[in-house]
Amino acid sequence: MNEPVPASTTDAASTVPLAFEAYATQSPDHPIVIDDVRTVTAREMYDYCTRLQANLEHLGLSKGDTVGILMGNSWKWVAAVLAVTRGGMIAVPLNTWYKAAELRSASAKVHLRALISEPDLHGHDYTEILAEADLVDPDSSRSYLGTFFWAGPDLPTGLDRTIGHPVPPAHITESDTAMYAFTSGSSAEPKVVILEHGGLVRNGHAMGARIGVTEEDRIWFAAPLFFGLGCANVIHVTLTHRATLCLQRRFEPASSAQFIERVKCTVFYGLGPLIRGLAKQQQTQPFDLSSLTKGVIGVTAEDKRIAIDTLGLRGARSTYGLTECYGLATMTEPGDDVDTLVQTQGTALDTQQIRCTDLETGEPIEVGHPEQLGEIEVRGIVTPGYLNNEDANAASFTDDGWFRTGDLGWLDSDRHLHFAGRLKEVVKVNGITISPAEVEDFVARHPDVEDAFAFGWTSVSGDEQLCCAIVLAAPQDADEEQLSDALRQWLRQRISSYKVPSRFVFLDADKVPTTPTGKVSKRLIGEQFVDPQIQGAKSCAK
């Protein structure tokens, strides 16, 4: 078995391979990944990675070449990323929900040289999907080497198991590209975020330090690793703090709660749907989740209250971030009270700076003015830009190097960030700016409401109105008109009248429309459920 090349300390590591070398050198027998079927130590992971790296180099791949990774959450996903980056190649995590056309487009955008994939995942035959995308077989015209399917316990098929001689990491620096990560593309064509080695390591260490992650921690993660929360965040928190990453292929409340209980996970890493799913499970068939004491929890105040009150995560952190800032830009801190945890997204990490700017002038807004929302901007460890996208880069960066997030918020006098939603989702009613996220938070506090989605939509008169889709916690005897009236009355006692939605629609949880990546689509809610209401109102008026 190959022995790790000695490295200094994790804190001093400036690239992903150096952080991995430090882990494998200093804690070789420590479990680095526990997934649904296997526990892999750092020494075992090192052996897999170096053999896979040697094979990739034997195929002719070298520094700067792109290798796609199309697999579900498992130790193999982690091994593939570490092997690719150790060889100086660029890892490209691909969305496992992509169809053939999307995979073909993604491959072309990053000039993919090779792909590591599972033959099937969640009932989808990837040999068939990738064949339709022209990605299975080699293609010399575009210097493509083909797909290597990883099904068995050893290396992917098509690779030589006898090639396993010790190989050194490629000569790379912290400014070299480690990864291309795709944005979700919920409202536009996905962009390719460039992520460098130094940013992944430094922000990974800063995030883990703010959470309080140690070598004894076991981090539970069931969201897809190809999203920024995984590939640009939890992987590097794990590496730089030598923790154990506990991976599940997919989230299912009962099996996930059982997994957490069995493995004794200590760090929760998830957002709203996972919080609500586990909370509901605990109310019907509880498991022992007492090992969970800290971690990263949801964005909305209601989700955070559930995480604290039902899951007991009083030591967790409220956060704000995006892939472009290497995971997270702000987090609450140890010692923050519950109100700060619930109502804010915390303060900037040591690696980041944050400000809010006037929507009209672009000038920074003084802290402590909740009535003046601005665009959230981040500077520090942020992406150098989007791949081959000059228009997006020009629109996303200020002249003095701040990244425009497209998010709305304000900073209080203690410089805690208050997130108010996406800038493009802001609703203007009679000239007054309304944050849908704030409205959703208040609506979700109603005892009969399980989820709420607020958004702007064009009314019968042609003006924008504030609408809200409601998922009820349980069936109600009243009709929709009665439910709407009761909700409006309840809200008027708690928020300004202009923030009370003028139109409600009530949906079953399984009827809420989503994008191909699983995100709730407010546009589709409007088209499928609000427009029929408006048309009905027009007909009645005739």
Secondary structure as GFF3:
##gff-version 3
##sequence-region A 1 542
A	DSSP	three_ten_helix	10	12	.	.	.	ID=ss1
A	DSSP	alpha_helix	16	26	.	.	.	ID=ss2
A	DSSP	beta_strand	31	34	.	.	.	ID=ss3
A	DSSP	beta_strand	39	41	.	.	.	ID=ss4
A	DSSP	alpha_helix	42	58	.	.	.	ID=ss5
A	DSSP	beta_strand	66	70	.	.	.	ID=ss6
A	DSSP	alpha_helix	75	86	.	.	.	ID=ss7
A	DSSP	beta_strand	90	93	.	.	.	ID=ss8
A	DSSP	alpha_helix	100	110	.	.	.	ID=ss9
A	DSSP	beta_strand	114	117	.	.	.	ID=ss10
A	DSSP	beta_strand	120	121	.	.	.	ID=ss11
A	DSSP	beta_strand	124	125	.	.	.	ID=ss12
A	DSSP	alpha_helix	126	132	.	.	.	ID=ss13
A	DSSP	three_ten_helix	140	142	.	.	.	ID=ss14
A	DSSP	beta_strand	147	149	.	.	.	ID=ss15
A	DSSP	beta_strand	177	182	.	.	.	ID=ss16
A	DSSP	beta_strand	192	196	.	.	.	ID=ss17
A	DSSP	alpha_helix	197	211	.	.	.	ID=ss18
A	DSSP	beta_strand	218	221	.	.	.	ID=ss19
A	DSSP	alpha_helix	228	229	.	.	.	ID=ss20
A	DSSP	pi_helix	230	234	.	.	.	ID=ss21
A	DSSP	alpha_helix	235	241	.	.	.	ID=ss22
A	DSSP	beta_strand	244	247	.	.	.	ID=ss23
A	DSSP	alpha_helix	253	263	.	.	.	ID=ss24
A	DSSP	beta_strand	267	269	.	.	.	ID=ss25
A	DSSP	alpha_helix	272	284	.	.	.	ID=ss26
A	DSSP	beta_strand	294	296	.	.	.	ID=ss27
A	DSSP	alpha_helix	301	309	.	.	.	ID=ss28
A	DSSP	beta_strand	315	317	.	.	.	ID=ss29
A	DSSP	beta_strand	319	320	.	.	.	ID=ss30
A	DSSP	three_ten_helix	323	325	.	.	.	ID=ss31
A	DSSP	beta_strand	330	331	.	.	.	ID=ss32
A	DSSP	alpha_helix	338	343	.	.	.	ID=ss33
A	DSSP	beta_strand	347	348	.	.	.	ID=ss34
A	DSSP	beta_strand	352	357	.	.	.	ID=ss35
A	DSSP	beta_strand	374	380	.	.	.	ID=ss36
A	DSSP	alpha_helix	390	396	.	.	.	ID=ss37
A	DSSP	beta_strand	403	411	.	.	.	ID=ss38
A	DSSP	beta_strand	417	422	.	.	.	ID=ss39
A	DSSP	three_ten_helix	423	425	.	.	.	ID=ss40
A	DSSP	beta_strand	427	429	.	.	.	ID=ss41
A	DSSP	beta_strand	432	434	.	.	.	ID=ss42
A	DSSP	alpha_helix	436	444	.	.	.	ID=ss43
A	DSSP	beta_strand	449	458	.	.	.	ID=ss44
A	DSSP	beta_strand	464	472	.	.	.	ID=ss45
A	DSSP	alpha_helix	480	492	.	.	.	ID=ss46
A	DSSP	three_ten_helix	497	499	.	.	.	ID=ss47
A	DSSP	beta_strand	503	507	.	.	.	ID=ss48
A	DSSP	three_ten_helix	509	511	.	.	.	ID=ss49
A	DSSP	alpha_helix	522	525	.	.	.	ID=ss50
A	DSSP	pi_helix	526	530	.	.	.	ID=ss51
A	DSSP	alpha_helix	531	541	.	.	.	ID=ss52
###
